């Protein structure tokens, strides 16, 4: 992503949810502006971006929703990012196929370091996230950090199960004997059976311990 980080103090994050959509690459400049990069590898992938939409309610009535397309918001200036680029293999998309407010970058499929700006992106809006949107940026980043930590913890537990000769194949919902609420426990595959072991993530969300063994023959 070196072609995106123009200055060393810019924030560049891949696969980042900002607003209602996930960006392939998020870039925050030192000036407080956000640029979105959408990487497309095929014509179909490019066209599908124009199908992205969300439901917006303009009243308090239940079910009174209006479908609003992402690129309609980009055109009208209501999209959350300040600039938007398509990043595609060289020649895949022509400049006149890209909406007026969007930019276009070509990359060489044979060289990972060769990128060329074919069409510059215009400002969709001039909202400065250092002036009036910093709290939103921090909230999004903290949520991302929380989700990554959860995934890492789950991965570490899976690694530990492999070290102990166990294979994690899924999860099953079990009711807590005390609070009567359901919680998830992992199913481990042994040589001749599927096993839910006691002492391995057998605590419900309320903190109650549930001691049991469950074995299902293959």
C-alpha positions as CSV (number, residue, x, y, z in Angstrom):
1,X,0.0,0.0,0.0
2,X,3.0,2.3,-0.4
3,X,1.4,4.0,-3.4
4,X,-1.4,5.2,-1.1
5,X,0.6,6.4,1.9
6,X,2.1,9.5,0.2
7,X,3.3,10.9,3.5
8,X,4.8,8.9,6.4
9,X,2.3,10.3,9.0
10,X,-0.8,9.3,7.0
11,X,-3.1,6.6,8.4
12,X,-3.7,3.7,5.9
13,X,-5.9,0.7,6.9
14,X,-7.0,-2.2,4.7
15,X,-10.6,-3.6,4.9
16,X,-11.9,-0.9,7.1
17,X,-15.6,-0.2,7.8
18,X,-16.3,3.5,7.7
19,X,-20.0,4.5,7.8
20,X,-22.2,1.9,6.1
21,X,-19.6,0.3,3.7
22,X,-16.3,-1.5,4.0
23,X,-13.4,0.1,2.2
24,X,-10.7,-2.0,0.5
25,X,-8.3,0.7,1.7
26,X,-8.9,3.6,4.1
27,X,-6.6,6.6,4.0
28,X,-6.6,9.6,6.5
29,X,-4.4,12.5,5.5
30,X,-2.6,14.8,8.0
31,X,-5.1,17.5,6.9
32,X,-8.0,15.4,8.2
33,X,-9.5,14.2,4.9
34,X,-10.5,10.6,4.2
35,X,-9.9,8.9,0.8
36,X,-11.6,5.6,-0.1
37,X,-9.9,3.1,-2.5
38,X,-11.9,0.3,-4.1
39,X,-9.8,-2.4,-5.7
40,X,-11.5,-4.2,-8.6
41,X,-10.0,-7.1,-10.4
42,X,-12.7,-7.8,-13.1
43,X,-15.4,-5.9,-15.0
44,X,-18.1,-7.7,-13.0
45,X,-16.5,-6.6,-9.8
46,X,-16.4,-3.0,-11.0
47,X,-20.0,-3.0,-12.0
48,X,-21.1,-4.6,-8.7
49,X,-19.8,-1.5,-6.8
50,X,-22.7,0.5,-8.4
51,X,-25.2,-2.0,-6.9
52,X,-24.2,-1.2,-3.3
53,X,-27.0,0.4,-1.4
54,X,-28.5,1.0,2.1
55,X,-31.9,1.7,3.4
56,X,-32.6,5.1,4.8
57,X,-35.6,6.2,6.9
58,X,-36.8,9.8,6.4
59,X,-39.5,9.4,9.0
60,X,-40.2,7.6,12.3
61,X,-42.6,5.1,10.7
62,X,-41.6,1.5,10.9
63,X,-40.9,0.1,7.4
64,X,-40.8,3.5,5.8
65,X,-37.4,3.0,4.2
66,X,-35.9,4.3,1.0
67,X,-33.1,2.5,-0.9
68,X,-30.2,4.8,-1.5
69,X,-27.3,3.7,-3.7
70,X,-23.7,4.4,-2.7
71,X,-22.8,6.1,-5.9
72,X,-25.8,8.3,-5.8
73,X,-24.5,9.6,-2.5
74,X,-21.0,10.1,-4.0
75,X,-22.6,12.1,-6.8
76,X,-24.7,14.3,-4.4
77,X,-21.9,14.8,-2.0
78,X,-23.5,13.0,1.0
79,X,-21.1,10.0,1.0
80,X,-19.0,10.0,4.2
81,X,-15.5,9.9,2.5
82,X,-14.0,13.0,1.0
83,X,-12.5,11.3,-2.1
84,X,-13.1,8.0,-3.9
85,X,-10.7,6.0,-6.2
86,X,-11.2,2.9,-8.2
87,X,-8.0,0.8,-8.4
88,X,-8.0,-1.6,-11.3
89,X,-5.6,-3.5,-13.6
90,X,-4.3,-1.4,-16.5
91,X,-7.0,-1.0,-19.2
92,X,-9.7,-2.8,-17.4
93,X,-11.9,0.3,-17.0
94,X,-11.8,3.4,-19.2
95,X,-11.7,6.9,-17.6
96,X,-15.0,7.8,-19.1
97,X,-16.7,4.8,-17.4
98,X,-15.8,6.3,-14.0
99,X,-18.3,8.7,-12.4
100,X,-17.3,12.4,-12.5
101,X,-16.4,12.7,-8.8
102,X,-14.4,9.4,-8.7
103,X,-10.8,8.9,-9.5
104,X,-9.1,6.0,-11.4
105,X,-5.8,4.3,-10.7
106,X,-4.2,1.7,-12.9
107,X,-1.8,-1.0,-11.5
108,X,0.5,-3.4,-13.4
109,X,-0.5,-7.0,-12.6
110,X,3.1,-8.0,-13.3
111,X,4.6,-5.4,-10.9
112,X,3.3,-4.8,-7.4
113,X,5.0,-1.4,-7.2
114,X,3.8,0.2,-10.4
115,X,0.6,2.4,-10.0
116,X,-0.5,5.3,-12.2
117,X,-3.2,7.8,-11.5
118,X,-5.3,8.0,-14.7
119,X,-8.0,10.3,-13.3
120,X,-7.8,12.4,-10.2
121,X,-10.6,12.3,-7.7
122,X,-12.6,15.4,-6.9
123,X,-13.7,16.3,-3.5
124,X,-17.1,14.7,-2.7
125,X,-17.4,16.9,0.3
126,X,-15.1,19.1,2.4
127,X,-15.9,17.6,5.8
128,X,-12.7,17.7,7.9
129,X,-12.6,14.8,10.3
130,X,-10.1,16.5,12.6
131,X,-12.5,19.4,13.0
132,X,-15.9,17.7,13.5
133,X,-15.5,13.9,13.0
134,X,-12.6,12.9,15.2
135,X,-14.8,11.1,17.7
136,X,-16.3,9.0,14.9
137,X,-12.9,8.0,13.7
138,X,-11.7,7.0,17.1
139,X,-15.0,5.0,17.7
140,X,-14.5,3.1,14.4
141,X,-10.9,2.4,15.1
142,X,-11.6,1.2,18.7
143,X,-14.3,-1.1,17.4
144,X,-11.9,-2.5,14.8
145,X,-9.3,-3.1,17.5
146,X,-11.9,-4.9,19.7
147,X,-12.9,-7.2,16.9
148,X,-9.3,-8.0,16.0
149,X,-8.5,-8.8,19.6
150,X,-11.5,-11.2,19.7
151,X,-10.3,-12.9,16.5
152,X,-6.8,-13.2,17.9
153,X,-8.0,-14.7,21.1
154,X,-10.1,-17.2,19.2
155,X,-7.1,-18.1,17.0
156,X,-4.9,-18.6,20.0
157,X,-7.4,-21.0,21.6
158,X,-7.5,-22.9,18.3
159,X,-3.8,-23.1,18.2
160,X,-3.7,-24.5,21.8
161,X,-6.2,-27.1,20.8
162,X,-4.1,-28.2,17.9
163,X,-1.0,-28.5,20.2
164,X,-3.0,-30.8,22.5
165,X,-3.9,-33.0,19.6
166,X,-7.5,-31.7,19.2
167,X,-9.1,-30.4,16.1
168,X,-11.8,-27.7,16.5
169,X,-14.6,-28.3,13.9
170,X,-17.4,-26.0,15.1
171,X,-19.6,-24.8,17.9
172,X,-22.7,-26.0,19.6
173,X,-25.3,-24.0,21.7
174,X,-25.8,-25.3,25.3
175,X,-28.1,-24.0,28.0
176,X,-26.5,-23.0,31.3
177,X,-27.8,-25.1,34.2
178,X,-28.1,-22.0,36.5
179,X,-29.2,-19.0,34.5
180,X,-30.9,-21.0,31.7
181,X,-29.3,-19.0,29.0
182,X,-27.7,-20.4,25.9
183,X,-24.0,-20.1,25.2
184,X,-21.6,-21.5,22.7
185,X,-19.0,-24.2,23.3
186,X,-16.5,-25.6,20.8
187,X,-16.8,-29.1,19.3
188,X,-13.5,-31.0,19.1
189,X,-12.8,-33.8,16.7
190,X,-10.9,-36.8,18.1
191,X,-10.0,-39.9,16.3
192,X,-13.3,-41.8,16.8
193,X,-15.7,-39.2,18.2
194,X,-16.8,-35.6,18.3
195,X,-16.2,-34.2,21.9
196,X,-17.4,-31.3,24.0
197,X,-15.0,-31.3,26.9
198,X,-15.5,-29.9,30.4
199,X,-13.2,-27.1,31.4
200,X,-12.8,-25.9,27.9
201,X,-14.8,-22.7,27.4
202,X,-17.6,-24.0,29.5
203,X,-18.4,-20.7,31.2
204,X,-21.6,-18.9,30.2
205,X,-21.8,-15.1,29.8
206,X,-23.0,-14.7,33.4
207,X,-19.9,-16.5,34.7
208,X,-21.5,-19.8,35.7
209,X,-19.4,-22.9,35.3
210,X,-21.0,-25.9,33.7
211,X,-19.2,-29.2,34.3
212,X,-20.1,-31.9,31.8
213,X,-18.7,-34.1,29.1
214,X,-20.4,-34.8,25.8
215,X,-19.2,-37.5,23.4
216,X,-20.8,-38.3,20.1
217,X,-19.6,-41.3,18.2
218,X,-18.8,-40.8,14.5
